[in-house]
């Protein structure tokens, strides 16, 4: 066998090993880095609405406070996300804490292109099944960035 054919077989074998590793393990950590871009505290107090003066808004730049809300209502806050890097990356939004079942994102698990700014609506739905009381948590903005430049071409299909 010639040297070219042996080299070809070695390359095929290496690719096969990578495929088998990928099928066996989570390759995300091999090919991508995950960075915490920002963390926002979030909280809400759910009450029985008695009159409209019971409701207030809590708006600051370092948290996503929903204030006091009556049961069976929906409130929203906004996140402005900007990519000032030289490459595109994926944004993943995660909610933690006992407020999590009531938090939804208008958009999640998406590509933020370089020099792009996106405004994301964060909804809190205090449905009728919610118990009255205080709920707290955090919302994490995580970026998923390719470790190697050639992976930028595959970002749109990456989960």
ABEGO torsion letter per residue (X at the ends): XBAAAAAAAAAAAAAAAAAAAAAABBAAAAABBBBBABBBBBBBBBBBBABAAABBBBBBAABBBAEBBBBGBBBBBBBBBBBABABBBBBBBBBBEAAAAABBBABBGBBBBBGBBBBBBBBBBBBAABBBEBBBEBBBBBBBBBABAAAAAAAAABX
